[in-house]
Amino acid sequence: MRPVALLLIAAFTTGPNIIDLQPFRRVSSARGATLINLNPAINAWFLLAAGDSTWHLENPQPREQQVMLDDKSGFVIAEGKDRYPCDLLSGALDEGRKSTRIYYPLCGGRLWLRNPAKGQRTALESATEFLRNQVWGGEKVIILFHHLLSDRWRETGDLTAGSAAGAATAGPGAALIDSADTARLLKPVNLGITLESPDVERNGMTPGAWYPAAGNPGVYVSVLQPNIIAPAVMESHRDLVSHLDNVEGASLVYLIAFDLDRYDLGFAMGTNFPGVGWSTHLLPQMKDASLPGPDGIGSIAPLVSTGLISPENGRRTVAAFTGGFKREHGAFKFGDLAMENHGSHYGFLENGVVFSKLQPGLATVFVLNDGAVEMKTWSEADNALLGRIRYARQNGVPIIESGAHGKGAAPGKLVARWGPGNWSGSEDEKLRTIRAGLAVATHNAKRWLIYAVFSDATPSAMARVFQAYQTNYAMLTDMNALEHTYLALYRRAGSEMAVDHLISGMSVLDKGEPGAVIPRFLGVPDNRDFFYVMRKETKP
């Protein structure tokens, strides 16, 4: 491997930078320029340097196109036997950098220049950051704030006698519920997803059953309250799961499932978060004051994080939802994981690029370069997969995980342990709040990605619900507010697009114009990291 051009390092830092975290990078030089393919197996992100400037480029067709430097032609894009010379260094890149476009097309649209963007932040985030950073004792104020808001988003469904038609037979497996409740309907008044059957929306849904969402084949919606889960589930693994009180037992859960035969999963960093510096939530002795962050870097420069889905992926995106904890809380202060690997900061990758290393023992969702979506508790042995991982996000420890030696799925061993599980909430272990989680399940030889929002729950309630839906693995994403548990589903009809939300109140997070909605992540850059679900590409 040739050394990285000095200008790429000197322009941004005198110490290690994010380029040094990329073990598979490939460097080439020609005609006074240096090109770095940050992960050739993914083939999506590149850094191009010439003179005193560096540009972050994105290949929108990583499986079809090769991007290279050539001594004769300069910059070249190759697609099969076809080669497309592209004179980027004669002003096109400088023009693109001056543009207001976040993704600026180059080489006839065969390449994107990624430009910095200012991600939107909500009023709640602004207030929280002000209290934490500017007000003495602000963290205590934030803890009280969370106490006051803990049940703010709580919902209970109206259970009535009756049965509903329209439940899916080809969707995910229905939840295991108490036989006494199989002839009852649950009406979620704040469901924001349009269903194929209007009667179901009016009259109610069978608890735990799945109903097709309108406009997107292979997408299903379900609702449940933990207090109607089958007794066999609720009585299992009592050593791992805490007893549910009446409040969270009757609190509504909204779920949406995506057929992984039809859909791909992506992940993107926000413009500011999660961040690569040190967490504020770790033991003092785990912090190396000589380093700006646990991976040796304090910035992602010279890379650019846009907080926005790229145009190529945006055309096939059907849903987007928020990611995991900010770096401030994305490490451990208690338990065994607090004493390992600088406090076990949560790791993440985007487009094959390591922003923060994946740490053993943490719940991890990742996508391979063939599109396969996997969830597991990361181990040192799993680092052998790194060259093939396109996206990855860690967030704490598992809620549900498969047992050793092929045993069935069960609640994670730290579900009921506030500190060692890093479940957040508050320092006096008040854990009940709005929470979101991500899971995978298998039913009738099909795999499903399930996103769930719990209107008022502890990790134990999350575990019981994911058990009831017979998931293979589940993890926490984020919590405490609708903006942190946000999911939008897009229905397209010709040139028009409708934006639905898993919970109707989430619509306030989207930008509005007269007669139009500009959705978060898809149309407006955001400061938070997020996932997005895309229709699989059909090849001719």
Backbone torsions as a table, in degrees:
resi	resn	phi	psi	omega
1	MET	NA	128.0	178.5
2	ARG	-73.7	147.8	179.7
3	PRO	-63.8	148.0	177.9
4	VAL	-66.5	138.9	-179.3
5	ALA	-53.4	134.3	-176.7
6	LEU	-57.2	-33.6	-177.0
7	LEU	-64.7	-27.8	179.3
8	LEU	-68.4	-29.7	-179.5
9	ILE	-89.2	-49.9	-173.9
10	ALA	-63.2	-29.2	-176.8
11	ALA	-69.7	-17.4	-172.4
12	PHE	-124.1	-31.4	-176.2
13	THR	-163.4	153.4	176.1
14	THR	-88.7	-7.8	179.0
15	GLY	-115.1	-161.3	179.0
16	PRO	-60.9	148.7	173.7
17	ASN	-130.7	-176.5	-171.7
18	ILE	-64.1	-23.5	177.4
19	ILE	-61.3	-36.1	-179.0
20	ASP	-67.2	-18.7	179.0
21	LEU	-81.5	-6.5	-173.9
22	GLN	-96.7	97.2	-173.6
23	PRO	-70.8	-17.4	-174.1
24	PHE	-108.4	7.8	-175.5
25	ARG	-58.9	147.9	178.0
26	ARG	-125.8	127.9	-174.0
27	VAL	-113.4	135.4	174.8
28	SER	-138.5	154.4	179.9
29	SER	-137.2	145.7	176.5
30	ALA	-166.3	141.1	173.0
31	ARG	51.3	42.3	175.5
32	GLY	78.4	8.5	179.5
33	ALA	-120.8	154.5	176.9
34	THR	-123.9	132.5	179.7
35	LEU	-120.4	130.3	175.7
36	ILE	-117.0	117.7	168.0
37	ASN	-86.1	111.3	-169.2
38	LEU	-70.3	-24.1	173.5
39	ASN	-157.6	96.6	-175.2
40	PRO	-58.6	-28.5	179.5
41	ALA	-69.6	-25.3	177.3
42	ILE	-96.0	-40.1	170.5
43	ASN	61.8	35.6	-175.6
44	ALA	-110.6	-38.8	-173.6
45	TRP	-116.5	139.2	-178.0
46	PHE	-137.4	152.0	167.8
47	LEU	-115.6	129.6	177.2
48	LEU	-116.4	128.4	-179.1
49	ALA	-126.3	138.5	174.6
50	ALA	-155.5	137.0	-177.2
51	GLY	60.0	-128.4	-179.9
52	ASP	-101.3	11.9	-173.5
53	SER	-117.0	150.2	176.1
54	THR	-135.6	139.6	-178.5
55	TRP	-127.2	142.2	176.4
56	HIS	-98.0	116.8	-176.3
57	LEU	-111.6	147.8	177.8
58	GLU	-124.0	130.6	176.3
59	ASN	-91.3	109.4	-175.4
60	PRO	-74.7	-12.5	179.3
61	GLN	-126.3	68.7	-172.1
62	PRO	-66.2	-22.4	179.3
63	ARG	-85.0	-21.9	-176.4
64	GLU	-104.3	-30.4	-171.0
65	GLN	-110.9	141.8	170.8
66	GLN	-112.2	137.1	-179.2
67	VAL	-112.9	128.9	-173.8
68	MET	-153.0	162.7	170.0
69	LEU	-100.7	145.4	-177.6
70	ASP	-136.8	132.0	-178.8
71	ASP	-60.2	-31.5	-176.7
72	LYS	-86.7	-48.7	-173.3
73	SER	-98.1	-10.9	-175.5
74	GLY	83.5	-121.5	-178.8
75	PHE	-88.3	131.1	-173.9
76	VAL	-136.1	139.6	168.9
77	ILE	-112.5	125.8	-178.3
78	ALA	-112.6	133.7	176.1
79	GLU	-132.1	102.0	-172.8
80	GLY	63.3	-127.6	178.4
81	LYS	-85.5	-9.4	-178.5
82	ASP	-85.5	138.1	178.2
83	ARG	-124.9	136.0	-177.2
84	TYR	-123.0	95.3	175.4
85	PRO	-63.7	144.6	-175.0
86	CYS	-144.9	113.6	-176.1
87	ASP	-85.1	84.9	-176.4
88	LEU	-79.9	-26.5	-169.1
89	LEU	-89.8	9.0	179.0
90	SER	-105.9	28.6	174.5
91	GLY	121.1	-18.6	-176.4
92	ALA	-63.8	-40.7	-179.3
93	LEU	-69.8	-40.5	177.9
94	ASP	-64.6	-39.7	177.3
95	GLU	-63.6	-41.5	179.3
96	GLY	-64.5	-37.9	-179.4
97	ARG	-67.8	-29.9	178.6
98	LYS	-78.4	-14.8	-176.6
99	SER	-69.4	155.0	173.7
100	THR	-84.2	-4.0	-179.0
101	ARG	-77.7	132.2	-179.5
102	ILE	-71.6	-39.2	172.5
103	TYR	-112.9	110.1	-176.1
104	TYR	-103.2	123.6	-175.9
105	PRO	-74.3	137.8	177.4
106	LEU	-128.3	160.0	174.4
107	CYS	53.9	48.7	179.1
108	GLY	65.0	29.0	180.0
109	GLY	84.2	6.3	179.5
110	ARG	-82.1	-6.7	-175.4
111	LEU	-149.5	152.2	176.7
112	TRP	-119.5	136.9	165.7
113	LEU	-92.3	127.2	179.1
114	ARG	-90.9	119.5	179.3
115	ASN	-105.5	147.6	178.7
116	PRO	-60.1	146.1	178.8
117	ALA	-132.4	157.0	173.5
118	LYS	-99.1	113.8	-177.7
119	GLY	-79.0	143.3	178.3
120	GLN	-69.0	147.9	175.1
121	ARG	-130.9	145.9	-175.9
122	THR	-84.8	166.6	178.3
123	ALA	-61.8	-38.7	179.3
124	LEU	-63.7	-43.7	178.9
125	GLU	-63.0	-42.3	-179.8
126	SER	-62.0	-44.5	179.8
127	ALA	-65.0	-42.7	-179.4
128	THR	-63.7	-44.8	179.6
129	GLU	-63.4	-39.1	179.3
130	PHE	-62.6	-47.6	-179.2
131	LEU	-62.5	-42.0	-176.4
132	ARG	-69.2	-39.6	-171.0
133	ASN	-98.9	-24.5	-171.7
134	GLN	-113.9	-21.1	-174.9
135	VAL	-106.0	127.5	177.3
136	TRP	-60.9	132.0	-177.6
137	GLY	74.9	16.3	-174.5
138	GLY	-59.7	-32.7	-179.7
139	GLU	-63.2	-36.7	177.6
140	LYS	-66.9	-37.1	177.2
141	VAL	-63.6	-41.3	179.5
142	ILE	-63.9	-39.8	178.2
143	ILE	-62.3	-45.1	176.3
144	LEU	-61.3	-41.4	178.2
145	PHE	-56.4	-43.9	178.6
146	HIS	-65.7	-36.2	177.1
147	HIS	-61.7	-44.6	-177.3
148	LEU	-66.8	-29.2	-177.6
149	LEU	-95.0	-2.7	-167.4
150	SER	-54.7	-39.3	-179.2
151	ASP	-106.4	14.1	-173.3
152	ARG	-60.6	-38.2	-174.1
153	TRP	-96.5	8.6	-176.2
154	ARG	-62.6	136.2	175.0
155	GLU	-130.7	147.9	170.0
156	THR	-126.8	138.6	179.3
157	GLY	-85.0	158.0	178.3
158	ASP	-92.2	107.5	179.9
159	LEU	-87.1	122.3	179.2
160	THR	-132.2	159.9	177.3
161	ALA	-71.1	143.0	177.6
162	GLY	145.2	173.8	177.2
163	SER	-135.3	151.2	-176.2
164	ALA	-120.1	136.7	171.9
165	ALA	-84.5	167.0	173.7
166	GLY	98.9	-4.0	177.3
167	ALA	-66.1	145.3	-176.0
168	ALA	-75.7	144.2	171.3
169	THR	-104.4	-18.3	-178.4
170	ALA	-103.3	6.1	-177.9
171	GLY	-87.7	-160.8	177.5
172	PRO	-66.7	171.2	178.7
173	GLY	-70.6	136.2	178.9
174	ALA	-66.1	154.4	177.9
175	ALA	-69.0	151.0	175.3
176	LEU	-83.4	112.2	-177.6
177	ILE	-120.2	166.3	179.4
178	ASP	-61.9	133.5	-178.2
179	SER	-59.0	-24.3	179.9
180	ALA	-71.2	-13.9	-176.2
181	ASP	-109.8	4.8	-176.9
182	THR	-70.5	-19.6	179.5
183	ALA	-106.6	33.0	178.9
184	ARG	-124.9	158.2	178.1
185	LEU	-115.5	146.4	179.5
186	LEU	-119.4	122.9	-177.1
187	LYS	-108.2	108.2	178.3
188	PRO	-88.3	106.1	-170.8
189	VAL	-69.5	-20.1	-176.2
190	ASN	-109.2	16.4	173.8
191	LEU	-63.9	125.6	-177.6
192	GLY	-103.7	-0.1	179.8
193	ILE	-88.6	129.5	176.2
194	THR	-76.5	126.7	-179.8
195	LEU	-95.7	160.8	179.2
196	GLU	-65.5	-31.8	-178.7
197	SER	-104.6	108.2	178.5
198	PRO	-61.8	-29.7	-179.6
199	ASP	-61.7	-36.6	179.8
200	VAL	-63.8	-43.7	179.8
201	GLU	-62.3	-35.7	-178.7
202	ARG	-76.8	-42.9	-169.2
203	ASN	-96.9	-26.5	-179.2
204	GLY	124.0	168.4	-175.5
205	MET	-118.9	145.4	172.3
206	THR	-65.8	123.6	-177.0
207	PRO	-57.9	132.0	176.6
208	GLY	83.9	-12.0	176.8
209	ALA	-81.0	162.2	-179.7
210	TRP	-111.2	138.6	-178.4
211	TYR	-124.9	136.2	-178.3
212	PRO	-65.0	134.1	173.1
213	ALA	-79.6	144.1	-179.3
214	ALA	-72.3	140.7	169.9
215	GLY	87.6	-10.8	-178.5
216	ASN	-138.4	93.5	178.5
217	PRO	-56.5	139.2	179.2
218	GLY	87.2	10.9	175.7
219	VAL	-118.9	130.6	-174.9
220	TYR	-133.3	154.2	-177.4
221	VAL	-126.0	144.8	178.7
222	SER	-145.3	157.9	175.7
223	VAL	-136.3	153.5	-177.1
224	LEU	-160.9	154.5	166.5
225	GLN	-118.5	136.5	-177.0
226	PRO	-58.5	-27.2	-175.7
227	ASN	-73.9	-2.5	175.1
228	ILE	-113.7	12.7	174.8
229	ILE	-69.6	148.9	-177.9
230	ALA	-54.8	136.4	-179.5
231	PRO	-55.3	-34.5	-179.4
232	ALA	-61.4	-34.8	177.0
233	VAL	-71.8	-47.3	-175.5
234	MET	-66.0	-25.7	-179.4
235	GLU	-89.9	-10.0	-177.4
236	SER	-78.6	153.9	171.9
237	HIS	49.9	46.0	-179.0
238	ARG	-65.2	-18.8	178.4
239	ASP	-78.2	-12.9	-176.8
240	LEU	-111.0	-21.4	-172.4
241	VAL	-122.4	132.9	179.4
242	SER	-75.5	156.3	175.2
243	HIS	-65.0	140.4	179.3
244	LEU	-90.7	132.3	176.6
245	ASP	-78.1	173.0	-175.7
246	ASN	-64.7	-29.5	-178.3
247	VAL	-67.3	-53.9	-178.6
248	GLU	-74.7	-24.7	176.9
249	GLY	-62.9	-32.8	-178.3
250	ALA	-100.1	9.1	-177.4
251	SER	-87.8	137.1	-172.8
252	LEU	-74.1	144.4	174.8
253	VAL	-121.7	131.4	175.8
254	TYR	-106.9	132.8	-179.5
255	LEU	-130.9	147.4	174.6
256	ILE	-136.0	138.4	-175.6
257	ALA	-124.8	143.8	-179.7
258	PHE	-123.2	129.4	178.4
259	ASP	-70.5	115.1	-176.3
260	LEU	-75.3	-5.0	168.6
261	ASP	-76.9	-23.0	-176.8
262	ARG	-103.9	-23.9	-168.8
263	TYR	-127.8	147.0	173.4
264	ASP	-103.2	159.8	177.4
265	LEU	-119.0	134.5	174.7
266	GLY	-122.7	165.3	178.1
267	PHE	-141.5	142.0	180.0
268	ALA	-141.0	144.3	174.1
269	MET	-72.6	149.1	169.6
270	GLY	-79.7	172.3	-179.5
271	THR	-66.2	-25.9	-179.4
272	ASN	-121.8	-29.8	-171.2
273	PHE	-126.5	154.7	14.0
274	PRO	-76.3	-22.3	-179.0
275	GLY	94.7	159.2	-175.6
276	VAL	-121.7	4.1	177.9
277	GLY	-80.0	-163.9	179.6
278	TRP	-78.6	142.1	169.7
279	SER	-69.9	151.1	172.0
280	THR	-85.6	-4.5	-173.8
281	HIS	-110.1	70.3	177.0
282	LEU	-155.6	164.7	178.5
283	LEU	-69.8	138.5	-177.1
284	PRO	-54.9	-36.3	-177.3
285	GLN	-72.3	-11.2	178.6
286	MET	-87.1	-7.7	-178.5
287	LYS	-96.7	127.6	175.5
288	ASP	-93.6	105.1	-174.4
289	ALA	-64.1	-15.5	179.7
290	SER	-81.8	-8.2	-178.5
291	LEU	-113.6	144.2	178.1
292	PRO	-76.0	-13.5	179.8
293	GLY	-165.0	170.0	-175.4
294	PRO	-64.4	-23.1	177.9
295	ASP	-99.0	9.0	177.6
296	GLY	89.5	0.7	-179.6
297	ILE	-125.4	153.0	177.8
298	GLY	-120.3	3.7	-177.2
299	SER	-151.0	155.6	176.3
300	ILE	-94.4	-0.9	178.3
301	ALA	-58.1	140.3	12.5
302	PRO	-91.0	11.9	176.9
303	LEU	-75.0	158.1	-179.6
304	VAL	-121.0	124.3	175.0
305	SER	-102.7	123.1	-171.7
306	THR	-93.5	-20.5	-175.0
307	GLY	65.1	23.9	-172.6
308	LEU	-147.0	140.2	176.3
309	ILE	-67.4	137.1	-178.6
310	SER	-67.1	154.3	-179.1
311	PRO	-56.1	-39.5	-178.0
312	GLU	-63.4	-43.9	178.7
313	ASN	-77.1	-30.7	-178.8
314	GLY	-60.7	-31.7	-178.6
315	ARG	-65.1	-24.7	-179.4
316	ARG	-116.2	10.9	179.1
317	THR	-77.7	133.2	178.9
318	VAL	-113.4	-14.8	-179.1
319	ALA	-159.5	155.0	174.2
320	ALA	-144.1	144.0	178.0
321	PHE	-147.8	156.0	-174.4
322	THR	-67.0	156.1	-176.0
323	GLY	-89.7	-131.5	-173.7
324	GLY	-110.0	-162.2	-176.7
325	PHE	-64.0	149.1	166.6
326	LYS	-63.9	159.9	-179.9
327	ARG	-59.3	-30.1	-179.5
328	GLU	-51.3	-38.7	-178.4
329	HIS	-112.7	6.4	-175.3
330	GLY	-90.6	50.5	174.5
331	ALA	-158.9	173.0	-173.1
332	PHE	-106.9	138.0	176.8
333	LYS	-109.9	-14.9	-177.3
334	PHE	-133.7	155.7	174.7
335	GLY	83.8	-178.0	-175.9
336	ASP	-61.5	-39.4	-177.2
337	LEU	-67.1	-22.2	177.0
338	ALA	-69.5	-21.7	-176.1
339	MET	-98.7	5.2	-176.4
340	GLU	-121.8	146.2	170.1
341	ASN	48.9	53.4	178.4
342	HIS	57.6	30.5	179.9
343	GLY	93.1	8.8	175.1
344	SER	56.0	59.5	175.8
345	HIS	-63.4	140.8	-178.5
346	TYR	-66.4	134.6	-177.9
347	GLY	-98.7	163.3	179.3
348	PHE	-161.7	147.0	177.5
349	LEU	-131.6	144.4	172.2
350	GLU	-131.7	130.5	-179.7
351	ASN	49.6	42.2	176.3
352	GLY	78.4	2.9	-177.5
353	VAL	-101.6	127.9	179.3
354	VAL	-79.6	116.4	172.7
355	PHE	-93.9	-37.4	175.1
356	SER	-148.0	133.5	-171.8
357	LYS	-64.1	142.2	176.2
358	LEU	-71.7	131.6	-173.9
359	GLN	-107.1	139.9	179.4
360	PRO	-65.2	146.1	178.3
361	GLY	91.3	-3.4	-175.5
362	LEU	-104.0	147.1	175.7
363	ALA	-67.0	131.1	-170.8
364	THR	-138.1	129.8	168.1
365	VAL	-108.1	133.8	-179.1
366	PHE	-147.1	157.2	-178.8
367	VAL	-125.0	126.8	179.9
368	LEU	-84.4	169.4	-176.6
369	ASN	-69.3	-10.2	173.5
370	ASP	-94.6	5.3	178.2
371	GLY	92.5	-6.6	-178.7
372	ALA	-64.8	132.6	178.6
373	VAL	-101.2	126.1	-177.8
374	GLU	-131.4	152.3	172.8
375	MET	-135.3	134.9	-179.7
376	LYS	-166.4	168.5	171.2
377	THR	-85.3	119.4	-171.4
378	TRP	-66.7	145.2	176.0
379	SER	-132.1	165.0	177.6
380	GLU	-58.1	-38.2	-179.4
381	ALA	-62.8	-27.6	-179.1
382	ASP	-69.2	-14.3	178.0
383	ASN	-61.6	-16.9	175.2
384	ALA	-64.2	-19.1	180.0
385	LEU	-84.5	-11.0	-167.4
386	LEU	-54.8	-38.5	-178.4
387	GLY	-64.5	-18.3	-176.7
388	ARG	-106.2	-2.0	-175.5
389	ILE	-86.9	124.3	177.6
390	ARG	-88.9	-44.2	179.6
391	TYR	-134.4	146.6	173.5
392	ALA	-156.8	145.6	175.2
393	ARG	-146.0	128.4	174.1
394	GLN	-104.3	148.3	177.2
395	ASN	-156.9	89.3	175.9
396	GLY	74.6	-145.4	-177.2
397	VAL	-117.1	164.8	-173.2
398	PRO	-69.7	146.4	169.5
399	ILE	-87.1	-42.7	173.7
400	ILE	-129.5	136.7	174.0
401	GLU	-146.2	154.5	178.6
402	SER	-75.2	142.5	-178.2
403	GLY	-74.7	167.3	178.4
404	ALA	-69.4	154.3	176.0
405	HIS	57.4	36.7	173.4
406	GLY	80.2	8.6	179.1
407	LYS	-69.6	159.2	-175.6
408	GLY	-66.4	167.8	-179.0
409	ALA	-69.4	147.8	-178.7
410	ALA	-153.1	163.7	176.4
411	PRO	-58.2	145.4	176.9
412	GLY	-63.8	154.2	-173.2
413	LYS	-70.0	-13.8	-178.6
414	LEU	-110.3	13.2	-177.2
415	VAL	-56.9	-40.1	-175.4
416	ALA	-97.4	10.9	-177.3
417	ARG	-114.2	104.3	-171.8
418	TRP	-58.3	-55.3	-174.9
419	GLY	-68.7	-58.9	-179.5
420	PRO	-61.0	-25.6	177.7
421	GLY	-86.0	-11.4	-179.3
422	ASN	52.5	50.0	-175.1
423	TRP	-83.2	-1.3	179.9
424	SER	59.0	-161.2	-172.8
425	GLY	110.1	-95.6	176.6
426	SER	-157.8	166.7	-173.8
427	GLU	-69.5	-19.3	176.2
428	ASP	-97.6	23.4	170.3
429	GLU	65.9	33.7	170.9
430	LYS	-81.7	102.9	-169.6
431	LEU	-101.8	-10.6	-173.4
432	ARG	-82.5	120.0	-179.6
433	THR	-166.1	176.2	172.3
434	ILE	-69.3	132.4	-178.0
435	ARG	-139.4	155.3	174.5
436	ALA	-126.1	151.4	179.7
437	GLY	-145.0	159.2	-179.1
438	LEU	-123.5	139.8	-177.5
439	ALA	-146.2	161.9	169.0
440	VAL	-121.6	144.3	179.5
441	ALA	-140.6	154.3	176.7
442	THR	-120.9	131.0	178.8
443	HIS	-147.6	127.9	-178.5
444	ASN	50.7	45.9	176.6
445	ALA	66.8	9.8	175.2
446	LYS	-106.6	146.7	177.0
447	ARG	-105.6	141.6	-176.0
448	TRP	-128.7	140.1	170.5
449	LEU	-99.7	124.5	-175.3
450	ILE	-118.7	128.5	173.9
451	TYR	-114.7	132.2	-175.2
452	ALA	-131.5	139.9	173.4
453	VAL	-116.6	122.5	-177.5
454	PHE	-101.6	115.7	-171.5
455	SER	-66.5	-23.7	178.4
456	ASP	-165.1	102.5	-170.8
457	ALA	-154.7	153.9	165.7
458	THR	-96.0	170.0	174.4
459	PRO	-57.0	-29.8	179.0
460	SER	-65.8	-41.2	176.7
461	ALA	-64.5	-38.5	177.0
462	MET	-60.6	-44.0	-179.4
463	ALA	-61.0	-42.4	-178.6
464	ARG	-64.8	-40.6	179.8
465	VAL	-67.1	-45.5	179.8
466	PHE	-67.0	-30.6	171.4
467	GLN	-62.8	-45.8	-177.3
468	ALA	-59.8	-36.0	178.5
469	TYR	-85.7	6.8	173.5
470	GLN	55.7	46.0	178.3
471	THR	-75.5	154.9	178.9
472	ASN	-85.9	-31.2	-178.2
473	TYR	-158.5	146.6	179.4
474	ALA	-151.9	150.2	-179.7
475	MET	-146.7	158.1	174.3
476	LEU	-73.4	146.0	168.9
477	THR	-108.0	-80.2	178.1
478	ASP	-141.8	-174.7	-166.0
479	MET	-163.3	174.9	169.0
480	ASN	85.1	-15.6	-179.1
481	ALA	-161.9	160.2	177.8
482	LEU	-61.4	-34.6	-179.6
483	GLU	-68.1	-23.3	-179.8
484	HIS	-91.2	-8.6	179.9
485	THR	-121.7	15.6	-173.3
486	TYR	-59.8	137.5	166.9
487	LEU	-143.1	132.2	174.1
488	ALA	-120.4	141.5	177.5
489	LEU	-118.6	134.3	-175.1
490	TYR	-108.4	131.0	175.6
491	ARG	-113.4	119.7	-177.5
492	ARG	-105.8	139.5	174.2
493	ALA	-140.3	99.8	-175.7
494	GLY	64.5	-125.5	-179.5
495	SER	-88.5	-1.0	-178.0
496	GLU	-102.4	152.0	-179.9
497	MET	-139.4	130.0	174.0
498	ALA	-101.1	143.3	-179.3
499	VAL	-113.4	115.0	175.4
500	ASP	-103.9	156.7	177.7
501	HIS	-127.0	145.1	-178.5
502	LEU	-57.6	-41.7	171.3
503	ILE	-119.7	129.9	-169.2
504	SER	-57.7	-33.3	-179.1
505	GLY	-64.2	-15.9	178.5
506	MET	-66.8	-14.2	-177.5
507	SER	-63.2	-21.5	-178.8
508	VAL	-68.1	-13.5	-179.7
509	LEU	-81.6	-12.1	179.7
510	ASP	-92.4	148.9	177.9
511	LYS	-75.8	141.1	-179.3
512	GLY	-119.2	142.0	170.8
513	GLU	-130.5	161.4	179.1
514	PRO	-53.3	117.4	177.5
515	GLY	75.6	10.7	-177.3
516	ALA	-150.2	155.5	174.4
517	VAL	-124.6	133.9	176.1
518	ILE	-108.8	104.9	-171.0
519	PRO	-72.6	145.6	173.8
520	ARG	-56.5	142.0	177.7
521	PHE	74.1	-38.2	-178.7
522	LEU	-89.5	-37.0	-178.1
523	GLY	-119.8	-16.8	-177.6
524	VAL	-130.3	127.1	176.3
525	PRO	-60.8	146.4	-178.3
526	ASP	-127.8	151.9	179.8
527	ASN	-81.1	-9.7	-177.9
528	ARG	-102.6	151.4	175.4
529	ASP	-74.2	160.2	-173.4
530	PHE	-158.9	163.1	172.4
531	PHE	-108.0	155.8	174.0
532	TYR	-143.8	145.9	-175.6
533	VAL	-109.6	129.1	-175.2
534	MET	-123.6	145.2	170.6
535	ARG	-62.3	137.4	176.4
536	LYS	-64.5	143.4	178.5
537	GLU	-72.8	136.3	175.5
538	THR	-100.3	123.9	-178.4
539	LYS	-91.4	140.7	179.1
540	PRO	-65.3	NA	NA
